[in-house]
Amino acid sequence: MPDKPVVLNNTPLVALWELGRLDLLRDLFQAVVIPKAVEDEFLAADELARREALANAPWVKTVVLSYPRRAQAYSGLDRGEAEVLALAEESDAGLVVLDERKGRRYAERMGFPITGTLGVLLLAKEAGLIESISEWTSKLQKAGLFLSPELVRKVLEIAGEQS
């Protein structure tokens, strides 16, 4: 796993919280950081439960950008995604966990390794932390998270859960 910090966006954070598996971040990565904008987005719904979840997950650290204006360079992204990329630059991130296509394109152009929610689940399966990805993707879909059927199929194929 990366020695450098892993920077997480809101959608993967919400997804892992919905699954009750923020512990996967601790078990997979040495340092997980979220920018203040992502914390704000995360706490915008169900604030008390989510605040408690973050308090019980001290391995997820909120970081205020050293140069907040840097986030303004990412036009077309929401504030959270822009701050994720700015924080990735500031912290020389080893991995950016981001689901949204436009943000992923920026991260790729910047040369950062990227993954998304399903990639985290795949890493967790490879590490023996979960037995089945399909079980967790079903739970995410029932919770209302959109997952591209093609992407789910590819991930399940990689995981050896579908031929």
N, CA and C of each residue as an Amber inpcrd file, in Angstrom:
protein
   489
   0.8330000  -1.1760000   0.0000000   0.0000000   0.0000000   0.0000000
   0.8850000   1.2490000   0.0000000   0.3340000   2.3920000  -0.4500000
   1.1570000   3.5920000  -0.5820000   1.7460000   4.0570000   0.7510000
   3.0350000   4.4940000   0.6930000   3.6710000   5.0720000   1.8760000
   3.2280000   6.5230000   2.0470000   2.8680000   7.1370000   0.9440000
   2.4240000   8.5240000   0.9590000   0.9400000   8.5580000   1.3150000
   0.4220000   9.7240000   1.6820000  -0.9830000   9.7960000   2.0810000
  -1.9410000   9.4250000   0.9510000  -3.0680000   8.8750000   1.3560000
  -4.1750000   8.5820000   0.4530000  -5.1970000   9.6870000   0.6650000
  -5.5920000  10.3560000  -0.4170000  -6.5540000  11.4520000  -0.3350000
  -7.8980000  10.9350000  -0.8310000  -8.9170000  11.1280000  -0.0260000
 -10.2310000  10.5360000  -0.2550000 -11.2640000  11.6160000  -0.5460000
 -12.1060000  11.3650000  -1.5390000 -13.2160000  12.2580000  -1.8410000
 -14.4780000  11.8050000  -1.1090000 -15.5230000  12.6070000  -1.1940000
 -16.7400000  12.3560000  -0.4330000 -17.4830000  11.0820000  -0.8310000
 -17.6580000  10.8160000  -2.1160000 -18.4540000   9.6470000  -2.5120000
 -17.8860000   8.3450000  -1.9630000 -16.5860000   8.0780000  -2.0910000
 -16.0590000   6.8550000  -1.4770000 -16.1850000   6.8600000   0.0460000
 -16.0430000   8.0320000   0.6630000 -16.1880000   8.1320000   2.1110000
 -17.6200000   7.7730000   2.5250000 -18.5990000   8.3330000   1.8230000
 -20.0070000   8.0330000   2.1070000 -20.2850000   6.5520000   1.8660000
 -19.7680000   6.0160000   0.7700000 -20.0160000   4.6110000   0.4480000
 -19.4920000   3.6890000   1.5420000 -18.2620000   3.9210000   1.9860000
 -17.6890000   3.0700000   3.0310000 -18.4040000   3.2700000   4.3610000
 -18.8630000   4.4930000   4.6290000 -19.6470000   4.7390000   5.8360000
 -20.9770000   3.9870000   5.7600000 -21.6410000   4.0490000   4.6000000
 -22.9110000   3.3320000   4.4100000 -22.7320000   1.8370000   4.6740000
 -21.5880000   1.3050000   4.2770000 -21.3010000  -0.1160000   4.4720000
 -20.8520000  -0.4230000   5.9010000 -20.5790000   0.6240000   6.6730000
 -20.0290000   0.4010000   8.0140000 -18.6160000  -0.1350000   7.9650000
 -17.8690000   0.2620000   6.9230000 -16.5270000  -0.2930000   6.7150000
 -15.4550000   0.7760000   6.5480000 -15.5320000   1.8510000   7.3190000
 -14.4370000   2.8140000   7.3150000 -13.1420000   2.1610000   7.7880000
 -13.2710000   1.0520000   8.5080000 -12.0900000   0.3200000   8.9760000
 -11.2190000  -0.1820000   7.8330000 -11.8050000  -0.3750000   6.6530000
 -11.0030000  -0.8250000   5.5120000  -9.9190000   0.1920000   5.1760000
 -10.2320000   1.4760000   5.3490000  -9.2320000   2.5140000   5.0760000
  -8.0410000   2.3700000   6.0080000  -8.3130000   2.1120000   7.2680000
  -7.2450000   1.9140000   8.2630000  -6.4150000   0.6880000   7.9120000
  -7.1000000  -0.3870000   7.5380000  -6.4080000  -1.6470000   7.2970000
  -5.6460000  -1.6770000   5.9760000  -6.0540000  -0.8480000   5.0310000
  -5.4060000  -0.8460000   3.7140000  -4.3010000   0.2070000   3.5810000
  -4.4760000   1.3460000   4.2300000  -3.5990000   2.4870000   3.9820000
  -2.9880000   3.0090000   5.2750000  -1.7690000   3.5150000   5.1770000
  -1.0960000   4.0510000   6.3620000  -1.6710000   5.3880000   6.7970000
  -1.9320000   6.2640000   5.8500000  -2.4300000   7.6010000   6.1720000
  -3.5410000   7.9670000   5.1980000  -4.7140000   8.3060000   5.7340000
  -5.8600000   8.7030000   4.9190000  -6.2370000  10.1190000   5.3090000
  -6.2990000  11.0010000   4.3200000  -6.6360000  12.3930000   4.5920000
  -7.7970000  12.8290000   3.7090000  -8.6000000  13.7300000   4.2640000
  -9.6690000  14.3640000   3.4960000  -9.5250000  15.8640000   3.6800000
  -9.7770000  16.6370000   2.6340000  -9.7560000  18.0830000   2.8080000
 -10.9990000  18.5420000   3.5590000 -10.9450000  19.7410000   4.1160000
 -12.0550000  20.2940000   4.8840000 -13.3500000  20.3120000   4.0730000
 -13.2740000  20.5980000   2.7910000 -14.4840000  20.6320000   1.9570000
 -15.1540000  19.2680000   1.8900000 -14.3730000  18.2070000   1.8720000
 -14.9510000  16.8530000   1.8540000 -15.5990000  16.5550000   3.1990000
 -14.9470000  16.9500000   4.2810000 -15.5750000  16.7700000   5.5970000
 -16.9110000  17.5110000   5.6480000 -16.9400000  18.7410000   5.1360000
 -18.1760000  19.5310000   5.1300000 -19.2670000  18.8360000   4.3190000
 -18.9160000  18.3150000   3.1370000 -19.8870000  17.5880000   2.3140000
 -20.3880000  16.3460000   3.0380000 -19.4760000  15.6240000   3.6440000
 -19.8200000  14.3940000   4.3490000 -20.7890000  14.6770000   5.4940000
 -20.5600000  15.7670000   6.2140000 -21.3880000  16.0950000   7.3730000
 -22.6790000  16.8250000   7.0100000 -22.8600000  17.1470000   5.7310000
 -24.0490000  17.8960000   5.3070000 -25.3430000  17.0880000   5.4670000
 -25.2360000  15.7780000   5.4930000 -26.4070000  14.9110000   5.6960000
 -26.1330000  14.0160000   6.8920000 -27.1490000  13.7720000   7.6780000
 -27.0370000  12.8540000   8.8190000 -25.8290000  13.2200000   9.6890000
 -25.7400000  14.5120000  10.0130000 -24.5300000  15.0570000  10.6390000
 -24.1070000  14.3340000  11.9160000 -25.0240000  14.0810000  12.8170000
 -24.6250000  13.4820000  14.0910000 -24.0070000  12.1010000  13.9090000
 -24.6450000  11.2590000  13.1220000 -24.1210000   9.8980000  12.9010000
 -22.7870000   9.9380000  12.1660000 -22.6830000  10.8220000  11.1980000
 -21.4460000  10.8980000  10.4270000 -20.3080000  11.5190000  11.2440000
 -20.6340000  12.5070000  12.0610000 -19.6060000  13.1010000  12.9240000
 -19.0770000  12.0380000  13.8940000 -19.9950000  11.2320000  14.4230000
 -19.5910000  10.1510000  15.3250000 -18.7200000   9.1310000  14.5880000
 -19.0810000   8.8250000  13.3410000 -18.2860000   7.8760000  12.5550000
 -16.8650000   8.3850000  12.3570000 -16.7250000   9.6740000  12.0520000
 -15.3790000  10.2380000  11.8870000 -14.6200000  10.2520000  13.2070000
 -15.3210000  10.5390000  14.2900000 -14.6650000  10.5310000  15.6050000
 -14.1720000   9.1310000  15.9540000 -14.9020000   8.1150000  15.4870000
 -14.5190000   6.7230000  15.7480000 -13.5470000   6.1750000  14.7040000
 -13.1590000   7.0170000  13.7650000 -12.2120000   6.6120000  12.7170000
 -11.0540000   7.6160000  12.6890000 -10.2300000   7.6270000  13.7340000
  -9.1600000   8.6300000  13.8050000  -8.1100000   8.4740000  12.7060000
  -8.1530000   7.3780000  11.9710000  -7.2220000   7.1810000  10.8560000
  -7.6280000   8.0200000   9.6480000  -8.8300000   8.5860000   9.6500000
  -9.2590000   9.5180000   8.5960000  -9.0760000  10.9220000   9.1670000
  -8.0900000  11.6260000   8.6470000  -7.7450000  12.9410000   9.1910000
  -8.1810000  14.0440000   8.2320000  -8.8210000  15.0550000   8.7950000
  -9.2080000  16.2210000   8.0010000  -8.0390000  17.1890000   7.9760000
  -7.7330000  17.6770000   6.7770000  -6.5990000  18.5830000   6.5870000
  -7.0960000  19.8540000   5.9080000  -6.6910000  20.9880000   6.4530000
  -6.9960000  22.2760000   5.8350000  -5.8770000  22.5670000   4.8340000
  -6.2600000  22.9760000   3.6530000  -5.2620000  23.2700000   2.6210000
  -4.3110000  24.3820000   3.0580000  -3.0360000  24.2040000   2.7730000
  -2.0530000  25.2510000   3.0470000  -2.2410000  26.4210000   2.0940000
  -2.6470000  26.1060000   0.8630000  -2.8530000  27.1210000  -0.1720000
  -4.2530000  26.9360000  -0.7640000  -5.2750000  27.4420000  -0.0710000
  -6.6640000  27.2200000  -0.5010000  -6.9630000  27.6910000  -1.9220000
  -6.2460000  28.7000000  -2.3860000  -6.5070000  29.2210000  -3.7380000
  -6.1530000  28.1990000  -4.8130000  -5.3010000  27.2480000  -4.4600000
  -4.9090000  26.2150000  -5.4160000  -6.1330000  25.4580000  -5.9380000
  -7.1330000  25.2570000  -5.0840000  -8.3340000  24.5180000  -5.4820000
  -9.1040000  25.2350000  -6.5890000  -8.9430000  26.5470000  -6.6980000
  -9.6580000  27.3060000  -7.7250000  -9.1740000  26.9810000  -9.1310000
  -8.0310000  26.3500000  -9.2420000  -7.4780000  26.0140000 -10.5570000
  -8.2610000  24.9060000 -11.2530000  -9.0800000  24.1940000 -10.5120000
  -9.7890000  23.0340000 -11.0670000 -11.2030000  23.4150000 -11.4470000
 -11.3120000  24.0930000 -12.5830000 -12.6230000  24.5650000 -13.0180000
 -13.5000000  23.3820000 -13.4270000 -14.7710000  23.5330000 -13.1550000
 -15.7250000  22.5050000 -13.5200000 -15.9010000  21.4180000 -12.4730000
 -15.1220000  21.4780000 -11.3910000 -15.2600000  20.4910000 -10.3290000
 -15.9730000  21.1240000  -9.1490000 -16.6410000  20.2950000  -8.3430000
 -17.2170000  20.8480000  -7.1220000 -16.0920000  21.1290000  -6.1390000
 -16.4270000  21.8410000  -5.0660000 -15.4090000  22.2800000  -4.1060000
 -14.6460000  21.1080000  -3.4970000 -15.3540000  20.0370000  -3.1530000
 -14.7100000  18.8770000  -2.5480000 -13.6930000  18.2380000  -3.4750000
 -14.0970000  18.0010000  -4.7150000 -13.1720000  17.3980000  -5.6810000
 -11.9690000  18.2910000  -5.9250000 -12.2020000  19.5920000  -6.0520000
 -11.1040000  20.5370000  -6.2880000 -10.1300000  20.5120000  -5.1040000
 -10.6630000  20.4690000  -3.8840000  -9.7810000  20.4220000  -2.7150000
  -9.0600000  19.0830000  -2.6020000  -9.6950000  18.0030000  -3.0580000
  -9.0140000  16.6980000  -3.0700000  -7.7700000  16.7830000  -3.9470000
  -7.9210000  17.3590000  -5.1300000  -6.7740000  17.4590000  -6.0480000
  -5.7160000  18.4190000  -5.5050000  -6.1530000  19.5260000  -4.9200000
  -5.1900000  20.4680000  -4.3310000  -4.4400000  19.8120000  -3.1720000
  -5.1600000  19.0540000  -2.3410000  -4.5120000  18.3650000  -1.2210000
  -3.5810000  17.2660000  -1.7290000  -3.9780000  16.5990000  -2.8000000
  -3.1020000  15.5810000  -3.3850000  -1.7870000  16.2030000  -3.8220000
  -1.8620000  17.3990000  -4.4060000  -0.6370000  18.1120000  -4.7930000
   0.1890000  18.4960000  -3.5740000  -0.4650000  19.0970000  -2.5900000
   0.2450000  19.5670000  -1.3990000   0.9060000  18.4430000  -0.6200000
   0.2500000  17.2980000  -0.5700000   0.7520000  16.1990000   0.2580000
   1.5260000  15.1590000  -0.5440000   1.6720000  15.3960000  -1.8510000
   2.3220000  14.4250000  -2.7260000   1.6980000  13.0420000  -2.5230000
   0.3920000  12.9880000  -2.7120000  -0.4020000  11.7900000  -2.4260000
   0.1070000  10.5590000  -3.1670000   0.0010000   9.4400000  -2.4800000
   0.3470000   8.1610000  -3.0860000  -0.8240000   7.5540000  -3.8380000
  -2.0390000   8.0280000  -3.5180000  -3.2510000   7.5180000  -4.1490000
  -4.3620000   8.5310000  -3.9230000  -5.1920000   8.7170000  -4.9530000
  -6.3780000   9.5600000  -4.8530000  -7.5780000   8.6450000  -5.0500000
  -8.5130000   8.6720000  -4.0960000  -9.7100000   7.8360000  -4.1660000
 -10.8730000   8.7450000  -4.5240000 -11.3330000   8.5810000  -5.7590000
 -12.2710000   9.5230000  -6.3610000 -13.1370000   8.7560000  -7.3410000
 -14.4470000   8.9250000  -7.2780000 -15.3410000   8.2100000  -8.1900000
 -15.7690000   9.0380000  -9.3980000 -15.8780000  10.3340000  -9.2550000
 -16.4330000  11.1700000 -10.3130000 -15.4680000  11.2810000 -11.4980000
 -16.0250000  11.0910000 -12.6780000 -15.2290000  11.0100000 -13.9120000
 -14.3660000  12.2480000 -14.1610000 -14.9590000  13.4310000 -14.0290000
 -14.2080000  14.6460000 -14.3390000 -13.0170000  14.8130000 -13.3900000
 -13.2370000  14.5650000 -12.1120000 -12.1500000  14.6500000 -11.1380000
 -11.0680000  13.6190000 -11.4070000 -11.4820000  12.4150000 -11.8160000
 -10.5090000  11.3650000 -12.1380000  -9.6370000  11.7740000 -13.3230000
 -10.2470000  12.4340000 -14.3000000  -9.4680000  12.8880000 -15.4690000
  -8.3960000  13.8930000 -15.0550000  -8.7820000  14.8390000 -14.2010000
  -7.7950000  15.7890000 -13.6880000  -6.6660000  15.0480000 -12.9810000
  -7.0200000  14.1300000 -12.0900000  -6.0090000  13.3940000 -11.3150000
  -5.0760000  12.6120000 -12.2410000  -5.6340000  11.9940000 -13.2720000
  -4.8070000  11.2490000 -14.2350000  -3.8260000  12.1810000 -14.9300000
  -4.3230000  13.3380000 -15.3820000  -3.4410000  14.3030000 -16.0610000
  -2.3340000  14.7820000 -15.1410000  -2.6220000  14.8420000 -13.8500000
  -1.6210000  15.2810000 -12.8770000  -0.6500000  14.1620000 -12.5080000
  -0.9350000  12.9470000 -12.9670000  -0.0320000  11.8320000 -12.7270000
  -0.2450000  11.0970000 -11.4160000  -1.3730000  11.3380000 -10.7530000
  -1.6380000  10.6430000  -9.4950000  -2.2530000   9.2760000  -9.7440000
  -1.8210000   8.2670000  -9.0050000  -2.5210000   6.9920000  -9.0490000
  -3.9360000   7.2130000  -8.4960000  -4.9230000   6.6350000  -9.1570000
  -6.2950000   6.8260000  -8.7110000  -7.0120000   5.4930000  -8.5970000
  -7.9890000   5.4830000  -7.7270000  -8.9330000   4.3780000  -7.6360000
 -10.2350000   4.9800000  -7.1560000 -11.2510000   4.1470000  -7.0730000
 -12.5500000   4.6010000  -6.5940000 -13.0680000   3.6510000  -5.5310000
 -14.3250000   3.7820000  -5.2230000 -14.9380000   2.9470000  -4.1960000
 -14.7670000   1.4640000  -4.5110000 -15.0550000   1.0740000  -5.7510000
 -14.9280000  -0.3380000  -6.1100000 -13.4800000  -0.7980000  -6.0810000
 -12.5700000   0.0910000  -6.3990000 -11.1480000  -0.2420000  -6.3080000
 -10.7210000  -0.5030000  -4.8790000 -11.2650000   0.2700000  -3.9390000
 -10.9680000   0.0360000  -2.5240000 -11.5020000  -1.3300000  -2.1090000
 -12.7100000  -1.6630000  -2.5500000 -13.2650000  -2.9840000  -2.2220000
 -12.4300000  -4.1040000  -2.8360000 -11.9290000  -3.8840000  -4.0370000
 -11.0720000  -4.8830000  -4.6760000  -9.7700000  -5.0610000  -3.8940000
  -9.1690000  -3.9590000  -3.4640000  -7.9660000  -4.0430000  -2.6380000
  -8.2550000  -4.7790000  -1.3280000  -9.4290000  -4.5200000  -0.7510000
  -9.8090000  -5.1770000   0.4990000  -9.9600000  -6.6820000   0.3010000
 -10.5170000  -7.0750000  -0.8310000 -10.6520000  -8.5110000  -1.0970000
  -9.2730000  -9.1400000  -1.2930000  -8.4350000  -8.4630000  -2.0630000
  -7.0840000  -8.9820000  -2.3030000  -6.3000000  -9.1180000  -1.0020000
  -6.5770000  -8.2380000  -0.0320000  -5.8870000  -8.2740000   1.2590000
  -6.5510000  -9.2400000   2.2490000  -7.6390000  -9.8680000   1.8230000
  -8.3360000 -10.8100000   2.6930000  -9.2010000 -10.1520000   3.7560000
  -9.5510000  -8.8920000   3.5340000 -10.3560000  -8.1630000   4.5150000
 -11.8560000  -8.3520000   4.3060000 -12.2270000  -8.6790000   3.0780000
 -13.6150000  -9.0330000   2.7690000 -13.5840000 -10.2780000   1.8870000
 -14.6600000 -11.0360000   1.9270000 -14.7140000 -12.2600000   1.1340000
 -15.3070000 -12.0450000  -0.2410000 -16.2810000 -11.1340000  -0.3310000
 -17.0420000 -10.9900000  -1.5680000 -17.2790000  -9.5280000  -1.8910000
 -16.9160000  -9.1370000  -3.0890000 -17.2070000  -7.7770000  -3.5330000
 -18.6750000  -7.6490000  -3.9140000 -19.2430000  -8.6910000  -4.5020000
 -20.6330000  -8.6090000  -4.9650000 -21.5870000  -8.3280000  -3.8090000
 -21.3160000  -8.8820000  -2.6600000 -22.1500000  -8.6180000  -1.4770000
 -22.1650000  -7.1250000  -1.1600000 -21.0010000  -6.4950000  -1.2120000
 -20.8820000  -5.0870000  -0.8510000 -21.4150000  -4.1700000  -1.9450000
 -21.2410000  -4.5430000  -3.2170000 -21.8010000  -3.7050000  -4.2910000
 -23.3280000  -3.7350000  -4.2270000 -23.8980000  -4.8750000  -3.8980000
 -25.3610000  -4.9580000  -3.7460000 -25.8350000  -4.0360000  -2.6400000
 -25.1250000  -4.0190000  -1.5280000 -25.4960000  -3.1450000  -0.4080000
 -25.4010000  -1.6700000  -0.8130000 -24.3680000  -1.3210000  -1.5630000
 -24.2250000   0.0630000  -2.0080000 -25.3690000   0.4570000  -2.9330000
 -25.7260000  -0.4230000  -3.8410000 -26.8230000  -0.1240000  -4.7570000
 -28.1420000   0.0050000  -4.0030000 -28.3660000  -0.8520000  -3.0120000
 -29.5840000  -0.7470000  -2.1990000 -29.6130000   0.5430000  -1.4030000
 -28.4390000   1.0590000  -1.0550000 -28.3450000   2.3310000  -0.3160000
 -28.5120000   3.5340000  -1.2400000 -28.6080000   3.2930000  -2.5620000
 -28.8510000   4.3690000  -3.5090000 -27.6340000   4.8800000  -4.2470000
 -26.4800000   4.2470000  -4.0830000 -25.2870000   4.6810000  -4.8030000
 -25.3210000   4.0960000  -6.2110000 -25.1760000   4.9520000  -7.2220000
 -25.1440000   4.4570000  -8.5940000 -23.7790000   3.8500000  -8.8810000
 -23.8000000   2.6290000  -9.3730000 -22.5880000   1.9510000  -9.8110000
 -22.8200000   1.4990000 -11.2460000 -21.9430000   1.8810000 -12.1180000
 -22.0600000   1.4830000 -13.5140000 -22.0650000  -0.0370000 -13.6090000
 -23.0950000  -0.6190000 -14.2440000 -23.1390000  -2.0740000 -14.3710000
 -21.8920000  -2.6410000 -15.0530000 -21.3660000  -1.9240000 -16.0290000
 -20.1650000  -2.3790000 -16.7260000 -18.9580000  -2.3850000 -15.7840000
 -18.8470000  -1.3480000 -14.9710000 -17.7400000  -1.2800000 -14.0180000
 -17.8620000  -2.3820000 -12.9690000 -19.0650000  -2.6080000 -12.4680000
 -19.2860000  -3.6740000 -11.4930000 -18.8930000  -5.0140000 -12.1050000
 -19.3130000  -5.2410000 -13.3470000 -18.9830000  -6.4950000 -14.0290000
 -17.4730000  -6.6770000 -14.1340000 -16.7620000  -5.6080000 -14.5180000
 -15.2970000  -5.6900000 -14.6500000 -14.6280000  -5.9860000 -13.3040000
 -15.0820000  -5.3010000 -12.2760000 -14.4850000  -5.4950000 -10.9500000
 -14.7520000  -6.9150000 -10.4510000 -15.9610000  -7.4000000 -10.6430000
 -16.2840000  -8.7670000 -10.2210000 -15.4780000  -9.7850000 -11.0100000
 -15.2330000  -9.5040000 -12.2620000 -14.4070000 -10.3890000 -13.0930000
 -12.9710000 -10.4140000 -12.5680000 -12.4250000  -9.2400000 -12.2870000
 -11.0590000  -9.1520000 -11.7440000 -10.9830000  -9.9030000 -10.4210000
 -12.0470000  -9.7990000  -9.6160000 -12.0750000 -10.4400000  -8.3020000
 -12.3400000 -11.9350000  -8.3800000 -12.5960000 -12.4340000  -9.5990000
 -12.8780000 -13.8530000  -9.7540000 -14.2620000 -14.2500000  -9.2870000
 -15.1800000 -13.2830000  -9.2720000 -16.5350000 -13.5640000  -8.8310000
 -17.5140000 -13.6610000  -9.9890000 -17.0070000 -13.4890000 -11.1970000
 -17.8530000 -13.5640000 -12.3790000 -16.9840000 -13.9630000 -13.5510000
 -17.5090000 -14.7720000 -14.4110000 -16.6900000 -15.1880000 -15.5700000
 -17.1310000 -14.4950000 -16.8230000
